[in-house]
């Protein structure tokens, strides 16, 4: 096991090395500039479309609002609680700044992914709308690029069992045991049973569950963070100063913190940022392709809010709790670090609050990623694979909870990078289509308003 972990650690260091970090950030920056800063200029417009998106318009299987909630269900997970803590605990407070940078350019990436997903989506044999990188590679780039579509689908199918399944289940079981003394096998059985029940209903049931749970748990968590932050209100300017300083300067060892170089802060910030909001991975457009919409641009505008909400709001709140309370210099790790921060405001209840939140976050992530992996598997093997895939997915939830799988984080990070490569290549090659669709749609809207 140690040799496997060592190998994965080496592969992960290469996968998330300077080349990959530059690839993700530069692709997002290129799209942001090519879109003339649209994700920033049209943020208000996007929120308007989101609330309008509760009502269906156009063909699709779920409402635009439900598509975003399903996308968020897959991204708002352990990355927002344990992932942020891991990034700051290893890379220092400056890692949060690089998470912000990843999110800002990631909004353009997420917008572009959704535009292409809706524009190039197909209807499968059951009448459902299917899309995502494998489809916009196939339909947008042509037959000679089919190998790239196949690679994405293969990586996506496998990555789901890491980032969206065993990692989530393992973290839930660990936290429930430490906070409520629940045995791992009990957590595994309960989670696997609930996941199996929801999966029987397909995309519409997954979307319905996500549309209910995601807003409720997101608001509850933000309010909880708000209470902690309010208690340290006067220290907020100093916290932001520390974040900015640490982003460009090495951080010395302090308490349980081992110290960090700038490159480590960048690497942890980008890696955990991508792990959390998944901009560039190509996962979210699979959900947005199922939306009932009459415009790729309209759905793209809604899609980019996923990155804004996930990282610039939720991850930032977690980061501020960790930094303001000073727990980032303690010996605590991952979710335990976040729980320590909450314990300062909720003595005796901090770990319970984090545990319940993490369980809900992780549960919805498992549901969202089950759909992503299923669509990738369908692309590779056809409809016949759906039932076996759902069974295997449900079993993996139990295995992840019981076995722990300490190497799952390393494997998930590596597979994230492998997913991103085909998707980012496709985004760059199809960027003229993204820019053209965006310009023509907003020009038509402007003409209609005259």
N, C-alpha and C positions, 0 to 999 in steps of 0.2 A: 504493500500500500504506500509506503514511504517513497519508493522509486516512482510510482505512478504520480504521486503528488508532486515530486520533484520535477518530473517531466512536464506535467501540466503547468507548474509554476514557470518553467522556462518558456513554454509555448505562449503562456499568457503575457509574459514580459515582452515577448516579440510581437504578439498580436496587438498589444496596447502600447507599443513603443512610439517613438517620435513620428515615424512615418504614418502610422494609423491615426494618431491624434491630429496630425496636420491634415490628413485626408478628410476627416470628418469636419473639422473646423473650417477648412478652406472651401469645401463643397457648400457648407451652409452659408459662408460669407459670400461666395460667388452667387448663390441663389438670392441671397438678401439684396445684393447690389443689382443683380439682374432684374429683380422685382421692384427696384427703386424704393427699397425700405418699406414695402407694402405691409409686412407683418406688424411694423410699428405704427405706420400711418393709419392702418385700417383696423386697429385693435377694437375701437368702439363699434365699428361696423360689424365686426365678427361677433361681438356679444349680442348685438341686435339680431343677427341671423340665428344665433343660438336659441334665443327665446322664441323666435318665429319658427325655429326648427322643431318645436313640439308638434307642429301640424305638418302632415306629410304633403309633399308636392313632387310629382314625378314618380318614376318607377323605382322599386326597391322593396326590401323586406322589412326594414325597421325605420323608424323616424330618424331624421338627422340628429336630433337631440339624443336619442337612444344610441346612435352610432358613436357619438362622442363619449357618452357614459360608459359604453362597452370598451372603448379605447382607453378611457381613464381607469376602468376596472382592472385592466391589464398592467397599467403603468403605476398607479398608486398602490404600492405594496411595501414589502420589506425594504426596498430601496429608499423610501421616504423616511423610514425610521432607523433601521439598522445600517442601510447604505450610507446615509449622510453622516452618521456617527463614525462609521469605518473610515470614510474619506477624511474627516476632520481629525480623527484619532491617529491616523497614519500620516496624512499630508499637512496637518495643521489647519488653522482657521482660513488660510488663503485658498484652500481647496474649494471653499464655498464660492469664492469669487469666480473660479474657473468653471464651476457648475453653472453660474449665472451666464457666463460667456457662451458655454455650450448650449444653454437654453435659448438665448437670444438669437443665435444663428440657427438653432434647431427649430425655431418657429417657422423660418423660411423653408427648412428641409421638410418639416411635417406638412406644411401647406402644399409644397410641390408633390409630395408623395400622394396626398389625397386627391389632388387635381388629376394626376395621371391614373390613379386607381379607378376613379369614376369614369374618366374619359375612355379608358380601354377595358372596362369590365365586360364580362360575358354573362350569359344566362346558362346555368347547367341543366342537366336532364330533369331535375326536379322542379325547375322554374325559379330557382333562387339566383340572385345576383352574386357573382363571385369575381373577385379582383385582388389586386395587390401587385407587388413587384414581379412575380412570375408571369402575370398576365400583361402588364405594361411592357415587360421585356419582350415577350412573345409577339404581341400585337403592335407594339410601337417600334421595335428594332428589327423585327423580321426573323425568318427561319435560321439565318446563320448565327443568331444569338441565342438560340434555344438552349444551348448548353449552359448559358449563364442563368437562364430562368430555372433550369433543373437544379443547378447548384444552390440557388437561393431557396427553392422549395425544400431541398434536402437539409440544408443547414437550419432552416426555419422549423422544420418538423422535429429535428433533433434538439435544437436550442430550447424549444418549448419545455422539454422534460427537465431542463436545467433551470433557466431563468423563471419559467412560469409554473413549475410544478414542484420538483424535489427541494429546491432552495426554499420556496415558500412554506411547504409542509414541514420541513426540518426546523425552520425558524419558529413556526407556530408551536410545534411540539416542545421545543426547548423552552420557550417562554411560558407556556402553560404549565409545564412541570415546575419551573422555578417560582412562578407567581401563585399557582393554585394547586400545586402538587398533583397534577393530572398525569398519569402514566403515559408514556409515548404511544403505546399501543392503543389506548383509548382515544387519544387525539387522532391517530391514524384512521381508526375505524369510523369515527364520527365524521371527519372531513371527507373520507372516501365515499361514505354513504350519501352525504349531502351533495357532493359533486356529481355522483352518479345519477341522482334523482334529477338534478337540474339539466344535465347533459341529455337526458332522454327527450327533453322538450325542444332541443335544437337552438338555433340562433335567436328565435323570438323570445324564448323563456330566459336565455342568458341575458338578452338585452333588457327584459323586464326586471329581472333581479338587479342588474347593474343600475338601471335608471332609478331604482328605489334606494339601494344601499349606498351607492357612491356619493350622492349629494348629502345624505344624512351623516355618513361617517366622516366625510370631508369637512363639513361644517363643525361637527362635534370636535374633531381634532384641532382645527384652527382656533376654535374658542378656547380649548384647553391650553394650547400654546400661548394664546393671548393673555391668559391669566398669569402664566409664568413670566412672560415678557413685561407685562405691566408692573410686576413687582420689582423689576430692574430697569424701569423706564429711564432713569437718569444715566444709566450706563450704556444706553444704546449707541450714542455717538462714538464712544470709546470702542465699542464692539465692532462697528463698521470700520473704524480706523485700523483696528487690529487685522481685520479681514483683508483690507486693501494693502496694508504693509506686508502682511505675510504672503500675499500673492506674488510679490516681486522680490522678497528677501527671505533668506533662510531663517528658520525658526529654531532657536536653541532648545535643548532638552529642558523639561520642567516637570517636576512631579513624576507621574507615570508616563508622560509624553517623551518619546525617544529623540525628538528633534526631526526636522525635515528640510530637505533642500527644495529649491523652487521647482525643479523638474518633477519631484515627487508630488508636490502640491498640484501641479498641472495635471500629471498623470492620474492621480486619484480623483481630482475634481471632474475631469473629462470622463473617465471611465465610470465613475459612480453617477455622473449626470446622465450619461447615455443609458446606463443600466436602469435609471429611474424613469426618464421620460421617453426613452427608446427612439428619439429623433435620429433618423438615418438608418435604423435597423430594418425598416420596411415592414414592421409588424402592424402598426396602427392603420395604414391604408387598407389592410385586409378587412377591417371592421367598417371603415368608411365606404368601401365599395358596395356594401349592402344597404346603404342609406337610400331612403325614398327622396330623391332629389332630381331637379331638372337642370342642374348646373354643376359642373366640376369645380368651378371657382367658388360658388357659394359653399359647397361642402368643404373645400380646401380652407376657406376662411374659418369655418367652425373647427376644423381639425387642428389648426395651429393653436387654438386655445388650450388643447390638451397639454402641450409643453409649457405654456404660460402658467396654467393652474398647478400642474404637477411640480415643476421645479421652482419657478419664480415666486410661487406662493407657499405651497406646502413644504417643500424642501428648505426654503429660506426660514420658515417658521421653526422647523426642527433645528436647523443650524443655529439660529439665534438662542433657542433654549439651551443648547449645549454650550455655546460660547459665553452667554451672559451668566450662567450658573457656575462656570468654571470647571465643569466636569470633564472637559476635553483634556485636561491635564491629569485626570485620575487614571487608575488602573482598569476601570471598567471598559468593556468593549461592546461594539455593535449596539443592539437594542438595549442592553443593560446600561450603557452610557446615557442614552436618551431617557430611560426610566429614572436614572439618578437625577437628571435635570428636573424632571417633573416632581420628584420626591421633595424638592425644596419648596414647592408651592402646595403640594398635596402630601404631607407627611403620612406615611403608611399606606397611601393610595396611589402614589406615582407609578409604581411598577404594575399595579392592577389596571390603571388607565391605559398605559402603554400596551399591556398584554391584550386587553380587549380590542383596542384599536388595531394592533398588528394582526390579530386573528381575522378581523373583518377585512382589512386591507389585503391580506394574503389570500383569503378565500375568494374574493372577487378577482384577484390576479390569476388564480388558478382557473377560474371560469373563463376569463377573457382569453387567456393563452390557449385554453383547450380549443377554442374556435380558430385561432390562428394556426395552430398545429394541424388541426383537422382539415383546414382549407389547403394547406401545403401538401398534406398527405393525399387529398383528393386530386390535386393537380398531378401528382406523380403516379398514382395508382387507380384513380377513378372512384366512383361512388361506393364500390364494394368494400373499400377499406375503412369506411366511416365507423361502422359498428365495432370491428376489432380495435380500431384506434381508440375509441371511447373507453372500451374495457381496459386496454393497456394503460391509458391515461389515469383511470380511476385506481388501478392497482399501484401505479407509480406514486400516487399521493400517499398511500399507506406505507410503501417502502421508504419514501423520503422521510416520513414522520418517525418511523421505527428505527431505521438504520442510521439516521443522522446525516450521513454523507458529508463529512467535513470538507471534501474536495469539490463539492458542488458549486461553491462560489467561484473557484478557479475555472471550472469547466464552463460555467455559465458565461463568465467574462470572455473566454476564448471563443465560444460559439457566437456570442454577440458580435465579435469582430468579423467572424467568417460570414455571418448574415449580412453585415453592413457592406462588405466589399462589392458583391454583385449589385446591391441596391444603389450604392453611391455612383457606381459606373453608369448605371441606367439613368439616374437623375441628371448626370452631366451630359450624357449623349442626347437625352430627350429635353434638355432645358429650353431649346428654342420653341418646342411645343408648349411648355409651361408658360413661357413669356408671351407667346402669341395668344393663347387662350385667355390669359389674364387681361392683356391689353384690350382685346376685342370685347370681352364681357363688360369691363368697366367703361369702355367707350360707349357701348350700347346703352348701358345704364345711365350714363351722363346725358346721352341724346334723348332718352325717354323722359328724363326729368325736365327737359327744356319746354 
